[in-house]
């Protein structure tokens, strides 16, 4: 038996992890000539998860696999690079907040679930 919210929030964390990886890659390539910043559409990944929250048609990774990384639109410098470190920091902080909220919810929900499944030691 699969519990839907575990699959859903696992998918949210996977999408956040993919997004964090892309943001880190953008920051690492901030000085690379001709590099274009990429990101995934987090809202589209969540919409894919909501269409299939139980994970019955694939794994949790399927939502982010179906949403391809796209180039961000930004101001292109003389070297052809469009990475803005300030905007990448803002995106990283936003993504960290989303992932923190999802992991806190998962932790509390699973703790409540474990508490509910424990036998009552008093036998009442």
Buried (B, 14 or more C-beta within 10 A) or exposed (E): EEEEBBBBBBBBBBBBBBBBEBBEBBBEBBEEEEBBBBBBBBEBBBEBBEEBBEBEEEEBBBBBBEBEBBEBEBEEBEEEBBBBEEBBEEBBEEBEEBBEEBBEEBEEBBEEEEEEEEEEEEEE
